[in-house]
Amino acid sequence: MTPANNFQSDTHHDINAIRIWLYIICLLIFVMVIVGGVTRLTDSGLSITEWKPLLGAIPPLNEAQWLMEFEKYQKIPEYQLQNMGMSLEEFSFIYWWEWSHRFLGRFIGLVYFVPFVWFAARRKIPLNLYPRLIILFVLGGLQGVVGWWMVYSGLSVRVDVSQYRLAAHLILAIFIFAATLWVARGLRTPAAQARYQQVGASIIWTGRALLVLLFAQLFAGVFVAGLDAGLTFNTWPLMDGDLIPSGLWSDAPGGLLNSFENIQTVQFNHRVLAYLLLALAVFHLFQIRKSVQGIAGITAMVVVIMILVQALIGITTLLLAVPLWAGALHQGFAVIVVTVMVMHLQNMRKDIS
């Protein structure tokens, strides 16, 4: 083998290692989203009332430290108005969920930073990849700040966190996941890229619109979660006996705020967006099957199937009034839908940078 071939082989090996590293980050973010969902569903998110990015990684190690943390929790409205009389054992249950969520965030940062420094020190990272990797790292740090900003909203007046800040926290997490997956799958050899054929501009735009609508649906779903709207109107397909229930645009809170603060409107929007998302996915599938052959047609079908499965999980979750397992499954499967959507968009492109 010539020296040039040796260099090319080493380069491909480095790219493969970077891609695997980014896939591991994606997997950890996926786990993080599920743990975050369970933390929310168990009302554990306000159990740790301070933000200590470094020292906070150490949990209470003795009874005195546990009592100190419990005393801090007893000072916030959630305890005083909702959990008065909670035992130390009950507190430790919610504390461990929030601690696990925060620890996993720190762990992801470590798993990202250390290999990045190792790859950079050995000049394994292509120069054009640095900006994307740095942006992903900055977004990860921002996610930690947004997470605390969200928790802080529930420590003084409210008994829960702001649904607006919850939406920012979860949507940013899923965006980071999608961006990391996009970068990872973009690191292909030319031979691998050649398998994907270029498709028409209109089909690509439909695919992009589908991704935008998917994120809009996720955004609406966060407000359902933040307001516990899934605990009401637990029938389907009717809501309060009607396809379009009355009271969607009530005087309180009034106007567009109904879409973010009216429980009935929030749930209705989430349902309607689900129908629109499935309809657009089916239209996109027929668009591709009519004019494109190859893997893009297959992944378009997978997108439809995944959206349909997610809809069925959502309906089940609603009918059962959001049991813990169903709520966590619904949130976790949303990341899987995003995964297949990102893969599909890349499969529609011949050249992936």
Secondary structure as UniProt FT lines:
FT   HELIX           3..41
FT   TURN            42..43
FT   TURN            45..46
FT   TURN            53..54
FT   HELIX           55..57
FT   HELIX           63..73
FT   TURN            74..75
FT   HELIX           78..82
FT   TURN            84..85
FT   HELIX           88..121
FT   TURN            122..123
FT   HELIX           127..129
FT   HELIX           130..152
FT   TURN            153..157
FT   HELIX           163..186
FT   HELIX           190..193
FT   TURN            194..195
FT   HELIX           201..226
FT   TURN            227..228
FT   HELIX           229..231
FT   TURN            240..241
FT   TURN            246..249
FT   HELIX           255..257
FT   HELIX           258..261
FT   HELIX           263..291
FT   HELIX           295..319
FT   TURN            320..321
FT   HELIX           324..347
//
